[in-house]
Each structure stands twice: as C-alpha cells, then as structure tokens.
Amino acid sequence: KERVDDSFEGPAHVDWPRLRRDVREALEKSDKSIVEGHLVAADEELAHQASLVVLLRCPPELCKTRRLQRRPREVAEAQELSD
C-alpha cells in the first residue's frame, strides 16, 4: 500500500500573511534575514524580496529521516512511513 504523507506539505498549509509580516519585521531591524523552507519560493512576494537563494541537496534517506522527525507521530504511523 502506497501512503502519501502530505498533511503539512503544501502551500495551503503555510500561514503566508504571518510569514510575510515576520520577514518584513525582521528586515526593519536588520538588512539580512534568513527564511528556510522548501515552499518559500512558492510565494511570489517573498521570492521577489530575496537577494540570494541557496538550495541544499542531500541524500533521499536524510530527507526522509528529517521529515519523519519534523513532528510527533504515532508509533504505527512512523513505522508505516519509514518502510
């Protein structure tokens, strides 16, 4: 059985107004701000504010491990996703 764990993975689950506000406030205090996340470039306003974009690549197993540790999960769910 193929399982898709997309419960918090899409742009619809990002609080874009809050993130934009937080970035604006950070830039008012400093001329530098680091915004991390694989969906940040999905927001046109944030993408246009960026003066530098850094893409990090890592092995698929590391991505999977980090994803599984991102939030608390039931034991059965963690086992199912780690297979």
C-alpha positions in Angstrom: 0.0 0.0 0.0 1.4 3.4 -1.1 1.0 6.1 1.6 1.3 9.8 1.0 2.1 11.9 4.0 1.0 15.3 2.8 -0.7 16.6 5.9 1.5 19.6 6.3 3.4 19.6 3.0 1.6 22.1 0.7 1.4 25.8 0.2 -2.1 25.8 1.5 -0.7 24.9 5.0 1.6 27.8 5.3 0.4 31.0 7.1 1.7 33.3 4.3 0.4 36.6 5.7 2.2 35.8 9.0 5.4 34.7 7.3 5.4 37.9 5.1 4.8 40.0 8.2 7.6 38.3 10.1 10.0 38.8 7.2 9.1 42.5 6.9 9.6 43.0 10.6 12.9 41.2 10.5 14.1 43.4 7.6 13.1 46.5 9.6 15.6 45.5 12.3 18.3 44.3 10.0 19.2 44.3 6.3 19.6 40.5 6.4 17.1 37.7 7.1 17.2 34.0 6.6 14.0 32.3 5.7 14.2 28.5 5.5 11.7 26.1 3.9 11.1 24.2 0.7 7.9 26.2 0.0 9.2 29.8 0.4 9.8 30.2 -3.3 6.2 29.4 -3.9 5.2 32.8 -2.6 5.8 35.5 -5.3 6.2 38.3 -2.8 8.8 36.5 -0.7 10.6 35.3 -3.8 10.9 38.9 -5.1 12.3 40.1 -1.7 15.1 37.5 -1.8 18.5 38.8 -2.8 20.1 35.3 -2.5 18.6 31.8 -2.8 20.6 28.8 -1.6 19.4 25.3 -2.5 20.8 22.5 -0.4 20.7 19.0 -1.7 21.0 15.9 0.5 20.6 12.2 0.1 17.0 10.9 0.0 17.4 8.9 3.2 18.4 12.1 5.1 15.4 13.9 3.7 13.2 11.1 4.8 14.7 11.0 8.3 14.3 14.7 8.8 10.7 14.6 7.5 9.8 11.8 10.0 11.3 13.8 12.8 9.5 17.1 11.9 6.6 16.5 14.1 5.4 13.9 16.7 3.8 10.8 15.2 2.0 7.8 16.5 4.3 4.7 16.5 2.3 2.9 13.9 2.4 6.0 11.6 6.1 6.4 12.0 6.7 2.7 11.2 4.5 2.8 8.2 6.2 5.9 6.8 9.7 4.6 7.5 9.2 1.4 5.5 
